[in-house]
Amino acid sequence: MKIGFVGLGSMGSAMAPHLLKAGEPLLVHNRTKSKADALVADGARFAETPGEAASGEVVITMLADDAAVEDAVFGEGGILKALPKGATHISMSTISVALAKRLAAAHAEAGQEFVSAPVFGRPDAAAAGKLFIVAAGPAEVLDLCQSIFETLGQRTFFVGEEAFKANLIKLSGNFLIASTIESFAEAFALVEKAGIDRHAFLELLTETLFTAPIHKTYGGLIADERYEPAGFAARLGHKDMALTLEAAKDLKVPMGFANHIAERYLTLMAAGEGDIDWSGLGRLAKSDAGDDAPLAPKK
């Protein structure tokens, strides 16, 4: 199966090598061409445009936001005009529900297939092939994509034939992750101000009530104050909370805590901290608690 892969950021660059190792002919595209050098050295072919990457049976997009996906699909040299009839676009980005619906309609009109398959997992999980994939689209197309999902992740959850539902689930999941981060951030700031060792607190939490990987991962980042380099940037956390609230508004579902978290991420961004890890809410909570250090460390 000839596959195109568009988007070689921290996630895409960790995912695409698995397709090469599986022996799939691979076309890769990224706006910064040098990010494809390692893949090309291993046998991939560089595509000068997203459309050129979409010349096979499947093209995968793994891009940062709606604007990047829209440009790759609808822009000049884009995927929509180049993808052969009957071929499939798999969007693995975290995008809005509205864009997922637009993509599904545009591809259907062009005689192409569209699948939403966003992922849960940080770059280290992507590199290990341990992502969890949430996939939605026509059943027969999902069946054809199964081998790709098995190559990239440890388990795929099929959530229906309407592609946008996978995106809504992904946004809801990211809201829950961000809620956990904010809760941990505030709790760590509280106990640390009382002189309690943050690592001892983390051990107690993760060995008793909060034993899930998410608690250990993000609790560890907050305890270590290890916010750089970002596995997932705070500005992207803000983007996802905004998309969650957009979907909630359309469905008339009040989400007060999502609005609060969006404001917390906006505060980080206003302080010049948009590119630290989204667990950097821990730094914000510590600053709010009266820490003498400035929110944005001096360069």
N, C-alpha and C positions, 0 to 999 in steps of 0.2 A: 504494500500500500504506500503510495507516494503522499507524504505529509508535509505541509508547510507549518512553520511555527513563527508567529509574529509577536515580538516583545521579549527582550532578553534582559530584563531587570533582575532584581535579586531573586525573584521566584522563577521567572522564565529560564534564566541561565542555569538554575538548579534542576529544572524539569526536562528541558530539551535533550540533555545527554542520555537520558534513559531511552528515548526513542531511537537514538543512534545505536546504543548498545543492543537494542532489540532487533537491529538489522533493518530498520525502516529507512528507505531513501528519504532524506530530510533536506528541505529548503528552509532557510532561516532568514528573517529580516529584523533589523533593529535600526532605529534612527541613527544611533551611534554605531557605525560599522565595526569599530574595533572590538565591541563586545561579542561579536560573532567569531573572532579570530580562533579561539580555542576549538569551537565546534567545526569550523571549516578545516582546521588542521586534522581533526579526527574523521573527516569524511563528509561533512555537510556541505551544501552549496549555498552561497550567499545570494539572496534575492534582492535586487535593487529597490523594489517597491513591495508593499503588502500584496498587491495584485499578482506580481510575479510569484510570490510565495503560495498563491492560491491556485496554482495550475494543476494540482493533483486531485486526488479523491477527497482529501480532508485538509482543512486549514484550521489551526488553533490560534486564537488570540489570547495573550496574557499581558494585559496592559493596565496602566495605573488607574484610569478613570474613564468616565463617559466620553469626555472630549477626545481622548486618545483613541478609543474604540471607534467613535464616529468618524474620525479622520481616516483611520485604517480601512474602514469598510466603505464609507460613502465619498471619501475624498478622491482627488486626482490620483490615478494609479492604484485605486482601492480594490478591495476584495470583491465587492458586489458585482462589478462589471467583468471581473476576470474569472471568477469561480465557475467551472463548467456546470451545466445543468445536471441535476442529480447528485452533485458533490455536496459536501457538508462543511459548514462553518461551526466549529465548537468554540464557544466563548467561555473561557475559564476565568475571566476577570470578575471582580466584584463591581457590578454596574447597577444602575437604577432599574426598577421594574418597568418604568416607561420605555427606556431604551431597549430592554429585552423584548418588549412587545413590538416595538418598531422594527427591530432586527428580524424577528420571526416573520412579520408581515412582508418586509422587503425581500427576504430570501424566498419566501413562498411565491411571491409575484414573479420572481426571476427564475422559478423552476428549480430552486436550490433547497437544501435542507439546513435547518438551524437547530442547534442543541445548546442549551445553557448548562454549564458544568463547573460552577465555581468550587473552590477548594477550601478546606480548613487545614491549616498547618503553616508553620513558619518556614523560612528557607532551608533550615537544617532538615526538617521533615521532607521537604521536596527533594533535597539531595539524596536522602535515604530511600526515596520511593515510598514514603509512609504517609502521604496525604490522604485525607478523607475527601471524597468527591461527591457532590450533590448534583445529580443530573436529571434534566427534564427535556422532553422532546418526543417526537413520534416513536412508538415502541420499536418498530423495525429499524429505525436509524440508530436508536440507543443500542440495539443488539449489535449492529455493525461497528459501533464505537467501543464496545466492551473491551476488546483487546488493548486499545489505547489506554483506557482507564486502568486496566490491570497493570499496565506497564508503569503508569505514573503514580498510582496510589495503592494503599493497602485495603481499601474497601470503598465501594461505590453505592450510594443510596439513590435509587430511582424514585422520583417523587411525582411522576405524572407526565402527561403529554403536552401540557402547556409550559413552554420554556420559562416564562417569567416566574413560575412558582419556585424554581430552584434559586433564583436571585432573591426572592423574598425570604426564603429560608436562610440563605447566606447572610443577608443583612440582619435578620433577627438573631442569628447566632453571634454575629459580631457585636450586636448590642449587648448580648449577655456577657461576652468576653470583656467588653469595655466596662460593664457594670461591675464585674468581678475586680477588674483593675482599680476602679475608683474606690470600691469598698476596701480593698486591701490597702490602697494608698492612704486612706483616712485612718484606718486602724493602726498602720505602722507609724504614722505621724503621732498618733495619740500615745502609744506605748513608749515610743522613743523619747518623747518629751518628759515622760515620767522616769527616764533613766533605765528603762528595760532594754536589754540587748535585742536588737532587731533580728539577729540570726537565731537566737534562742526562741524568740517568738515564732519565727517561721517554722522551726523544727517542731514546736508544740502543735501549731496549726496543721501542718502537713502530715504529722504522724497520728492525728486524732480525727478531727471533724472535717478537714478539707484536704482530702487525699488524692483528688483528681489531678491529672497532668497539668491542667490549666493553672491550678493553685500553686503547684510546685514550680512551674515555669515562670509565671509572672510574679509570684511571691519571691522567688529567688532573684529576679531582676530588680525588684524594688528593695529587697534586703541588701543586695550588693550595690545598689545605686548604679546599675550598669545599663545606661540608657543609650550608649553609643558603642558600636555602630547600630543603627536601627534595623531590626528584622522587619518591622512594619512601622512606618513613620506616623507620628502624631497627627500630621496634616491629613494623612489618609484615614486615620481614625475619625477625624472631624468630618471628612467627606462621607464616610459610611454612616455616621450618625445623621447627617443631613439627608442622605438617601432613605434611611429608615424612617425619618420623620415625614419625608415626602410621601412615602408609601402609606404611612399611618394616616396622614391627612386625607389621602384619596379614599382610604377604607373607613374613615371616620372612627379611628381608634386613638384615644388619648394616650400619649406616652410621655408623661412628665419627666421621668428619670432620664429618658433618652435626650430630652431637651437640655436637662442639666448637664449631662456628659458632653453634649455638643458644645456647650458654653465653656466647659473646663478645657476642652481641646482648643477652642478659640482663644482662651487666655494664654495657653502655651504658645500658640502661633503669634499672638500679639507681642509676646516677650522674645520673639526670635527663636523659639524652640520647636518650630514645626517639623524639623527634620530629625529630632531625637525619637527614640522608640516610643510607641504609644503607651508603654508602661511608664513613661515619664510623668504621668499623672502623680506618681509617687514623689517626684521632685516638687511638683506644684503643691501637693498637700503638705510637704515638709516646710516649704516656704510660707504657706498660709499659717502654719503653726508657730511662726515667729523665728524660723531659722535665720541666722545673721547673713548667710551667703545669699547673693543675688540669685534670682530665678535663672537667668541666663548667665552661665559662667563666663568670666572675662577671657577673651581670646589672647 
